[in-house]
Amino acid sequence: MIKIAVVEDDERYVSKLLQYLETYKKEEKEDFLIKVYRDGCDIVTNYKAQYHIILMDIQMKFVDGMTAAEEIRKKDSDVIIIFITNIPQYAIRGYEVGALDYILKPVSYFVLHKKLKRAIVRLQKTNQQYIIIPVKGGIKREYTSNIYYIESKGHNLIYHTKNGIYLSNGTLKNVEELLTQTHFSRGNNRYLINLEHVEAIENNCAIVKGEHLLLSRTRRNSFMQKLTNYWGKM
């Protein structure tokens, strides 16, 4: 899941950007978690390096985008910043704070799509965590962020991913050990769930891509603690 912050004080542009991001999600089959801030001071306050991409307006009432970016860079050298402005000279200054790009107002979907695509490619190159999945006739390399959950069924493992479902062999315990440095947690003896894709908890189930994955009584507390910690960082 890609976490995006939209920092914009003009409600018309907030609506337009959210509409464009929703369109991009559907066209490119990406998962976005989006939060809107109405001023630079709002995102800077208690910033915890929780975003992958920030779409930042430059001209705002209290703290302008350039000042906000400077403060963010003190805590986060990795987040991708794309400035949005109607004055090109301001945007060019953005490279001083390591901005990836800028978009001139009025924002068009074509331009946003192009810039966002570039940002996501950059993000994927810097986040190359993947595992090798043995499949019939060969192997499959899959980025861990693309895996929704892994299901143990009989002597097989079923990988439910963004790119499809893969049938493999092995044990859930061994895969869990491979993924100790990622955001995966056991829901029960059958499911290893990627916390990035948990949408909600309902009736002792984790909701992942619309599916209800039961949390066992023995693993529920541990799962909820890890999920709460993960959501807290977001």
PAZAPA-4460 file (N, C-alpha, C; in steps of 0.05 Angstrom, whole numbers, plus 32768, in hexadecimal, padded with zeros to 4 digits):
% residues 234
    n_x    n_y    n_z   ca_x   ca_y   ca_z    c_x    c_y    c_z   seq   type   mol
   8011   7FE8   8000   8000   8000   8000   8012   8019   8000     1      M     A
   800B   802C   7FEF   801A   8045   7FEC   800C   805A   7FFC     2      I     A
   801A   8066   800F   800E   807B   8020   8015   8096   8015     3      K     A
   8000   80A6   800F   8003   80C0   8001   7FF7   80D6   8012     4      I     A
   8005   80EC   8015   7FFB   8103   8022   7FF5   8119   800D     5      A     A
   7FDE   8124   800E   7FD7   813B   7FFD   7FD6   8154   800F     6      V     A
   7FE7   8167   8009   7FE9   8180   8019   7FE0   8197   8007     7      V     A
   7FC8   81A0   800B   7FBC   81B4   7FF9   7FA6   81C3   8008     8      E     A
   7FA6   81DE   8006   7F92   81EE   8014   7F7A   81F6   8003     9      D     A
   7F7B   81F0   7FE9   7F65   81F7   7FD7   7F53   81DE   7FD4    10      D     A
   7F3B   81E0   7FDE   7F29   81C9   7FDE   7F23   81BF   7FC2    11      E     A
   7F23   81D1   7FAF   7F1E   81C8   7F93   7F34   81B5   7F8A    12      R     A
   7F4D   81BB   7F91   7F63   81AA   7F89   7F65   8191   7F9A    13      Y     A
   7F5C   8193   7FB3   7F5B   817A   7FC3   7F48   8166   7FB6    14      V     A
   7F30   816F   7FAE   7F1D   815E   7FA2   7F27   8152   7F88    15      S     A
   7F34   8163   7F78   7F3F   815A   7F5E   7F55   8146   7F62    16      K     A
   7F67   814B   7F74   7F7D   8138   7F79   7F73   811D   7F83    17      L     A
   7F60   811E   7F95   7F55   8105   7F9F   7F47   80F5   7F89    18      L     A
   7F39   8104   7F78   7F2C   80F7   7F61   7F40   80EA   7F4E    19      Q     A
   7F56   80F9   7F48   7F6B   80EF   7F37   7F79   80D6   7F43    20      Y     A
   7F7E   80D7   7F5D   7F8B   80C1   7F6B   7F79   80A8   7F6A    21      L     A
   7F5F   80AC   7F6D   7F4C   8095   7F6C   7F4C   8089   7F50    22      E     A
   7F4D   809A   7F3C   7F4E   8090   7F20   7F68   8081   7F1B    23      T     A
   7F7E   808B   7F25   7F98   807E   7F22   7F97   8062   7F2F    24      Y     A
   7F8C   8061   7F47   7F8A   8047   7F56   7F7C   8032   7F45    25      K     A
   7F66   803A   7F38   7F56   8027   7F29   7F65   801F   7F0F    26      K     A
   7F72   8032   7F02   7F7F   802C   7EE9   7F98   801C   7EED    27      E     A
   7FA8   8022   7F02   7FC2   8015   7F06   7FC1   7FFF   7F1B    28      E     A
   7FA9   7FFB   7F27   7FA5   7FE6   7F3C   7FB9   7FE9   7F53    29      K     A
   7FBB   8002   7F5C   7FCC   8008   7F73   7FBB   800B   7F8C    30      E     A
   7FC8   8008   7FA3   7FBA   800C   7FBD   7FC5   8025   7FC9    31      D     A
   7FB4   8039   7FCE   7FBC   8052   7FDA   7FAE   8056   7FF5    32      F     A
   7FBD   8060   8008   7FB2   806B   8021   7FB8   8089   8021    33      L     A
   7FA3   8099   8020   7FA6   80B6   801B   7F9D   80C6   8033    34      I     A
   7FAD   80DA   803A   7FA4   80EC   804F   7FA8   8109   8045    35      K     A
   7F95   811A   804B   7F95   8136   8041   7F9C   8149   8058    36      V     A
   7FAE   815B   8052   7FB5   8171   8065   7FAF   818B   8058    37      Y     A
   7FA5   819E   8067   7F9C   81B8   805C   7FB2   81CD   805E    38      R     A
   7FC8   81C7   806A   7FDE   81DB   806C   7FF8   81CC   8073    39      D     A
   800E   81DA   806C   8028   81CE   8072   802D   81C8   808F    40      G     A
   8022   81DA   80A0   8025   81D6   80BD   8018   81BC   80C7    41      C     A
   8002   81B4   80B9   7FF3   819C   80C2   8004   8183   80BE    42      D     A
   8011   8181   80A7   8021   8168   80A2   803B   8168   80B2    43      I     A
   8046   817F   80B6   8060   8181   80C5   805D   8179   80E2    44      V     A
   8046   8181   80EE   8041   817B   810A   8040   815D   810F    45      T     A
   8051   8153   8120   8053   8137   8127   8059   8124   810F    46      N     A
   8067   812F   80FB   806E   811E   80E4   8080   8107   80EC    47      Y     A
   8079   80EF   80E2   8087   80D7   80EB   8092   80C6   80D3    48      K     A
   8098   80D3   80BD   80A2   80C5   80A5   808F   80AE   809D    49      A     A
   8075   80B4   809D   8061   809F   8099   8057   809D   807C    50      Q     A
   8061   80AE   806A   8057   80AE   804E   806C   80A6   803A    51      Y     A
   8062   809B   8024   8074   8095   800D   8076   80AC   7FFA    52      H     A
   805F   80BA   7FF5   805E   80D0   7FE2   804E   80E7   7FEE    53      I     A
   8058   8100   7FEA   8049   8117   7FF3   8045   8129   7FDB    54      I     A
   802B   812F   7FD6   8024   8143   7FC1   8020   815D   7FD0    55      L     A
   8032   8170   7FCC   8034   8188   7FDD   802F   81A2   7FCD    56      M     A
   801A   81B0   7FD5   8016   81CB   7FCA   802C   81DD   7FD6    57      D     A
   8035   81F1   7FC7   804A   8202   7FD1   803E   821B   7FE0    58      I     A
   802A   8227   7FD4   801F   8240   7FE0   8008   8239   7FF3    59      Q     A
   800C   823B   800D   7FF8   8236   8021   7FF8   824C   8036    60      M     A
   7FE3   824E   8045   7FDF   8265   8056   7FF3   8267   806D    61      K     A
   7FF7   8252   807C   8008   8254   8094   8025   824B   8090    62      F     A
   8028   8231   8088   8043   8227   8081   8043   821F   8064    63      V     A
   8054   822C   8054   8054   8225   8038   8061   820A   8033    64      D     A
   805D   81FF   801B   8066   81E5   8015   8084   81E2   8016    65      G     A
   8093   81F6   800E   80B0   81F5   800E   80BB   81F2   802B    66      M     A
   80B0   8203   803D   80B8   8201   8059   80B0   81E7   8065    67      T     A
   8098   81DD   805F   808F   81C3   8069   80A2   81AD   805F    68      A     A
   80AA   81AE   8046   80BC   819A   803B   80D7   819A   8049    69      A     A
   80E1   81B2   804F   80FA   81B4   805D   80F9   81A7   8078    70      E     A
   80E2   81AA   8086   80DF   819E   80A1   80DC   8180   809E    71      E     A
   80CE   8177   808A   80CA   815A   8085   80E4   814D   807F    72      I     A
   80F5   815A   8070   810F   814E   8069   8121   814A   8081    73      R     A
   811D   8159   8096   812D   8155   80AE   8127   813A   80BB    74      K     A
   810F   8130   80B6   8107   8116   80C2   8104   80FF   80AE    75      K     A
   8103   8106   8095   80FD   80F1   8081   810B   80F8   8067    76      D     A
   8120   80E9   8062   8130   80ED   8049   8125   80DD   8031    77      S     A
   8112   80CB   8037   8109   80B8   8022   80EF   80C0   8015    78      D     A
   80DD   80CE   8023   80C3   80D3   8017   80C6   80E2   7FFD    79      V     A
   80B5   80DB   7FEA   80B5   80E8   7FCF   80A2   8100   7FD0    80      I     A
   80AD   8117   7FCA   809E   8130   7FCB   809A   813A   7FAE    81      I     A
   8080   813F   7FA8   8079   814B   7F8E   806B   8165   7F94    82      I     A
   8076   817C   7F8B   806A   8196   7F90   8054   819C   7F7C    83      F     A
   803F   81AA   7F85   802A   81B3   7F74   8028   81D1   7F77    84      I     A
   802A   81E0   7F60   802A   81FD   7F62   8022   8209   7F47    85      T     A
   801B   8223   7F48   8016   8231   7F2F   802C   8245   7F28    86      N     A
   8043   8243   7F37   805A   8254   7F32   8072   8242   7F2E    87      I     A
   807B   823E   7F15   8091   822C   7F10   80AB   8232   7F1F    88      P     A
   80B1   824B   7F24   80C9   8253   7F32   80CA   8247   7F4E    89      Q     A
   80B3   8246   7F5B   80B1   823A   7F76   80B8   821C   7F75    90      Y     A
   80AD   820F   7F61   80B0   81F2   7F5E   80CD   81EA   7F5A    91      A     A
   80DB   81FA   7F4A   80F7   81F4   7F44   8108   81F4   7F5E    92      I     A
   8101   8206   7F71   810E   8207   7F8B   810A   81ED   7F9A    93      R     A
   80F6   81DE   7F92   80F0   81C5   7FA0   8107   81B1   7F9F    94      G     A
   8117   81B2   7F8B   812D   819F   7F89   8141   81A3   7F9F    95      Y     A
   8141   81BA   7FAC   8153   81BF   7FC3   814B   81AE   7FDB    96      E     A
   8132   81A5   7FDC   8129   8193   7FF2   8125   8177   7FE8    97      V     A
   8131   8171   7FD1   812F   8156   7FC7   8115   814E   7FBC    98      G     A
   8105   8161   7FB1   80EC   815A   7FA4   80F1   814A   7F8B    99      A     A
   80E0   8137   7F86   80E3   8126   7F6E   80DA   8135   7F55   100      L     A
   80C4   8145   7F58   80B8   8151   7F41   80A5   8168   7F4A   101      D     A
   8099   8175   7F36   8084   8188   7F3C   806F   8188   7F27   102      Y     A
   8057   8190   7F2F   8040   8191   7F1C   8035   81AE   7F1D   103      I     A
   8031   81B9   7F05   8026   81D4   7F03   8008   81D3   7F03   104      L     A
   7FFC   81E6   7F12   7FDF   81EA   7F11   7FD7   81F9   7EF7   105      K     A
   7FC0   81F3   7EEC   7FAC   81E0   7EF5   7FB5   81C3   7EEF   106      P     A
   7FB0   81B1   7F03   7FBA   8196   7F01   7FA8   8186   7EEE   107      V     A
   7FB5   8178   7EDB   7FA6   8166   7ECA   7FAB   8149   7ED2   108      S     A
   7F98   8137   7ECC   7F9C   811B   7ED3   7FB4   810F   7EC5   109      Y     A
   7FB8   8116   7EAB   7FCE   810C   7E9B   7FE9   8111   7EA9   110      F     A
   7FEC   812A   7EB1   8006   8132   7EBE   8009   8124   7ED9   111      V     A
   7FF4   8124   7EE9   7FF6   8117   7F03   7FFD   80FA   7F00   112      L     A
   7FF0   80EC   7EED   7FF5   80D0   7EE8   8012   80CB   7EE2   113      H     A
   801D   80DC   7ED1   8039   80D9   7EC8   804C   80DD   7EE0   114      K     A
   8047   80F2   7EF0   8059   80F8   7F06   8056   80E3   7F1C   115      K     A
   803D   80DA   7F21   8039   80C6   7F36   8045   80AB   7F2E   116      L     A
   8043   80A4   7F14   804F   808B   7F0A   806D   808C   7F0F   117      K     A
   8079   80A2   7F09   8096   80A5   7F0D   809D   80A1   7F2B   118      R     A
   808D   80AD   7F3C   8092   80AB   7F59   808F   808E   7F63   119      A     A
   807B   8080   7F59   8077   8065   7F62   808D   8052   7F58   120      I     A
   8096   8057   7F40   80AD   8047   7F36   80C6   804C   7F47   121      V     A
   80CA   8065   7F4E   80E1   806C   7F60   80DD   805D   7F7B   122      R     A
   80C5   805E   7F85   80BF   8051   7F9F   80C5   8033   7F9E   123      L     A
   80BD   8027   7F88   80C1   800A   7F85   80DE   8003   7F83   124      Q     A
   80ED   8014   7F77   810A   800E   7F74   8119   8010   7F8F   125      K     A
   810E   8022   7FA1   811C   8025   7FBA   8110   8013   7FD0   126      T     A
   80FC   8003   7FC8   80EF   7FF1   7FDC   80ED   7FD6   7FCF   127      N     A
   8104   7FC9   7FCC   8106   7FB0   7FBC   8104   7F97   7FCD   128      Q     A
   80F3   7F97   7FE2   80EF   7F7F   7FF2   80DE   7F6C   7FE2   129      Q     A
   80E8   7F54   7FDE   80D8   7F40   7FCF   80DF   7F24   7FD9   130      Y     A
   80CF   7F11   7FD3   80D5   7EF5   7FD9   80D2   7EE5   7FC0   131      I     A
   80DF   7ECE   7FC0   80DE   7EBC   7FA9   80C9   7EA6   7FB0   132      I     A
   80B5   7EA3   7F9F   80A0   7E90   7FA4   80A3   7E78   7F91   133      I     A
   80A7   7E60   7F9B   80A9   7E48   7F8A   808C   7E42   7F7F   134      P     A
   808A   7E41   7F65   8071   7E3B   7F58   8075   7E24   7F45   135      V     A
   805F   7E19   7F3B   8061   7E02   7F29   8071   7E0A   7F0F   136      K     A
   8086   7DFC   7F0A   8096   7E01   7EF2   80AB   7E17   7EF5   137      G     A
   80AE   7E22   7F0D   80C3   7E36   7F10   80C0   7E46   7F2A   138      G     A
   80C7   7E5F   7F29   80C6   7E71   7F41   80B9   7E8C   7F38   139      I     A
   80AF   7E9A   7F4C   80A3   7EB4   7F48   80AF   7EC7   7F5C   140      K     A
   80B9   7EDE   7F53   80C2   7EF3   7F66   80AB   7F07   7F6A   141      R     A
   80A5   7F0C   7F83   808E   7F1E   7F89   8096   7F32   7F9F   142      E     A
   8091   7F4B   7F9B   8096   7F5F   7FB0   8083   7F5A   7FC7   143      Y     A
   808E   7F5C   7FDF   807E   7F55   7FF7   8066   7F68   7FFA   144      T     A
   8069   7F81   7FF1   8053   7F94   7FF4   803B   7F8D   7FE2   145      S     A
   8040   7F7B   7FCD   802B   7F73   7FBB   801C   7F5B   7FC6   146      N     A
   8025   7F4F   7FDC   8018   7F37   7FE7   8003   7F40   7FFC   147      I     A
   7FEA   7F37   7FF7   7FD4   7F3E   800A   7FD5   7F2C   8022   148      Y     A
   7FD6   7F12   801D   7FD9   7EFE   8033   7FE1   7EE4   8027   149      Y     A
   7FEC   7ED3   8039   7FF4   7EB8   8031   7FE4   7EA4   8040   150      I     A
   7FD9   7E91   8032   7FC7   7E7D   803E   7FD3   7E62   803D   151      E     A
   7FD2   7E54   8054   7FDB   7E38   8055   7FC3   7E26   8051   152      S     A
   7FC6   7E14   803E   7FAF   7E01   8038   7FBB   7DE6   8032   153      K     A
   7FB7   7DD3   8044   7FC3   7DB9   8041   7FE1   7DBB   8041   154      G     A
   7FEE   7DB1   802D   800B   7DB3   802B   8014   7DC9   8018   155      H     A
   8001   7DDB   8011   8007   7DF0   7FFF   8005   7E0B   800C   156      N     A
   8012   7E1F   7FFF   800E   7E3B   8007   8001   7E49   7FEF   157      L     A
   7FEE   7E5A   7FF5   7FE1   7E6A   7FE1   7FE7   7E88   7FE6   158      I     A
   7FF5   7E94   7FD3   7FFC   7EB0   7FD4   7FE7   7EC1   7FC6   159      Y     A
   7FD9   7ED1   7FD5   7FC5   7EE3   7FCA   7FD3   7EFE   7FC6   160      H     A
   7FD7   7F06   7FAD   7FE7   7F1E   7FA7   7FD8   7F31   7F94   161      T     A
   7FE4   7F48   7F91   7FDA   7F5C   7F7E   7FDA   7F51   7F61   162      K     A
   7FED   7F40   7F5B   7FF1   7F36   7F40   7FE4   7F1B   7F3B   163      N     A
   7FD5   7F11   7F4F   7FC7   7EF7   7F4C   7FCC   7EE5   7F63   164      G     A
   7FC3   7ECC   7F60   7FC5   7EB8   7F75   7FD9   7EA3   7F6C   165      I     A
   7FEC   7E9D   7F7E   8001   7E8A   7F78   8000   7E72   7F8B   166      Y     A
   8001   7E5A   7F80   8001   7E42   7F90   801E   7E39   7F93   167      L     A
   8026   7E34   7FAC   8042   7E2D   7FB1   8043   7E17   7FC6   168      S     A
   805C   7E0F   7FCD   805F   7DFC   7FE3   806F   7E09   7FF9   169      N     A
   8071   7DFB   800F   8080   7E06   8026   806D   7E08   803E   170      G     A
   8078   7E14   8054   8069   7E17   806C   8066   7E35   8073   171      T     A
   8050   7E3B   8080   804B   7E57   8088   8060   7E61   809B   172      L     A
   806A   7E4F   80AC   807F   7E56   80BF   8098   7E5F   80B1   173      K     A
   80A0   7E51   809C   80B9   7E59   808E   80B5   7E73   8080   174      N     A
   809E   7E78   8074   8099   7E91   8066   8098   7EA8   807B   175      V     A
   808C   7EA3   8091   808B   7EB7   80A6   80A7   7EC0   80AF   176      E     A
   80B9   7EAD   80B1   80D5   7EB4   80B8   80E2   7EC5   80A3   177      E     A
   80DC   7EBF   8089   80E7   7ECF   8073   80DD   7EEC   8074   178      L     A
   80C5   7EF0   807F   80B8   7F0A   807E   80B8   7F18   8099   179      L     A
   80CB   7F11   80AA   80CC   7F1D   80C5   80D1   7F3B   80C5   180      T     A
   80DF   7F45   80B0   80E5   7F61   80AE   80D0   7F71   809F   181      Q     A
   80B9   7F65   809A   80A4   7F72   808B   808B   7F73   809D   182      T     A
   8075   7F7E   8092   805D   7F83   80A2   8049   7F6C   809F   183      H     A
   8052   7F53   80A5   8041   7F3C   80A4   803C   7F32   80C0   184      F     A
   8023   7F28   80C4   801D   7F1D   80DF   8009   7F05   80DB   185      S     A
   800C   7EF2   80EC   7FFA   7EDB   80EC   7FDF   7EE2   80F6   186      R     A
   7FCA   7EDC   80E7   7FAF   7EDF   80F0   7FA5   7EC6   80FF   187      G     A
   7FAD   7EAF   80F4   7FA8   7E95   8101   7FBC   7E81   80F4   188      N     A
   7FB7   7E68   80F8   7FCA   7E54   80EE   7FC9   7E52   80CF   189      N     A
   7FB6   7E5E   80C3   7FB3   7E5C   80A6   7FBC   7E75   8097   190      R     A
   7FBB   7E8C   80A3   7FC0   7EA5   8095   7FD7   7EB5   80A0   191      Y     A
   7FE8   7EBE   808D   7FFD   7ED2   8093   7FF5   7EEB   8083   192      L     A
   7FEF   7F00   8092   7FE1   7F17   8086   7FF4   7F2F   8085   193      I     A
   7FF4   7F3C   806E   8003   7F55   806A   7FF4   7F6C   8076   194      N     A
   7FFE   7F78   808B   7FF0   7F8E   8099   7FEB   7FA6   8087   195      L     A
   7FFB   7FA9   8072   7FF8   7FC0   805F   7FDC   7FBF   8052   196      E     A
   7FD0   7FA7   8050   7FB7   7FA5   8041   7F9F   7F9F   8053   197      H     A
   7FA2   7FA1   806D   7F8B   7F9E   807F   7F7A   7FB7   807F   198      V     A
   7F61   7FB4   8076   7F4F   7FCB   8074   7F40   7FD1   808D   199      E     A
   7F3A   7FBB   809C   7F2A   7FBF   80B5   7F2A   7FA4   80C4   200      A     A
   7F21   7FA6   80DD   7F1C   7F8E   80ED   7EFE   7F8D   80F4   201      I     A
   7EF2   7F76   80ED   7ED5   7F73   80F2   7ECF   7F57   80FB   202      E     A
   7EC1   7F54   8111   7EB9   7F3A   811B   7ED0   7F26   811D   203      N     A
   7EE6   7F2F   8128   7EFE   7F1F   812C   7F0A   7F15   8111   204      N     A
   7F05   7F25   80FD   7F11   7F20   80E3   7F21   7F38   80D9   205      C     A
   7F37   7F33   80CB   7F45   7F48   80BD   7F3A   7F4A   80A1   206      A     A
   7F32   7F62   8099   7F27   7F66   807E   7F3E   7F6D   806B   207      I     A
   7F44   7F5C   8058   7F59   7F60   8044   7F4E   7F5D   8028   208      V     A
   7F4D   7F72   8019   7F42   7F72   7FFE   7F26   7F66   7FFE   209      K     A
   7F16   7F6D   8012   7EFB   7F64   8013   7EF7   7F49   801F   210      G     A
   7F0D   7F3A   8024   7F0B   7F1F   8030   7F0D   7F21   804E   211      E     A
   7EFE   7F10   805C   7EFE   7F0E   8079   7F10   7EF7   8082   212      H     A
   7F27   7EFE   808D   7F3A   7EEA   8096   7F38   7EE8   80B5   213      L     A
   7F30   7ED1   80BE   7F2B   7ECD   80DB   7F44   7ED0   80EB   214      L     A
   7F42   7EDE   8102   7F58   7EE0   8115   7F53   7ECD   812C   215      L     A
   7F65   7EBA   8130   7F61   7EA6   8145   7F63   7EB3   8161   216      S     A
   7F58   7EA6   8174   7F58   7EB0   818F   7F75   7EB3   819A   217      R     A
   7F86   7E9F   8193   7FA1   7E9F   819D   7FB3   7EB4   8190   218      T     A
   7FAC   7EBC   8177   7FBE   7ECF   8169   7FB2   7EEB   8166   219      R     A
   7F99   7EEE   816F   7F8B   7F07   816B   7F99   7F1F   8178   220      R     A
   7FA1   7F1C   8192   7FAD   7F32   81A0   7FC7   7F3B   8194   221      N     A
   7FD8   7F27   818C   7FF1   7F2D   8180   7FED   7F3B   8165   222      S     A
   7FDA   7F31   8155   7FD4   7F3D   813B   7FCB   7F5A   813F   223      F     A
   7FB8   7F5E   8152   7FAE   7F79   8156   7FC3   7F8D   815F   224      M     A
   7FD5   7F83   8170   7FEB   7F95   817A   7FFD   7F9D   8162   225      Q     A
   8004   7F8A   8151   8015   7F91   813A   8006   7FA3   8127   226      K     A
   7FEC   7F9E   8123   7FDD   7FAF   8111   7FDA   7FCC   811C   227      L     A
   7FD5   7FCE   8136   7FD3   7FE8   8142   7FED   7FF8   8140   228      T     A
   8004   7FEA   8144   801E   7FF7   8142   8023   8000   8125   229      N     A
   801B   7FEF   8112   801F   7FF6   80F6   800E   800E   80EE   230      Y     A
   7FF4   800D   80F6   7FE3   8024   80EF   7FEC   803D   80FE   231      W     A
   7FF7   803A   8116   8001   8052   8124   8017   805F   8115   232      G     A
   8028   8050   8108   803E   805B   80F8   8035   8069   80DF   233      K     A
   801D   8062   80D6   8012   806E   80BE   8005   8089   80C4   234      M     A
***
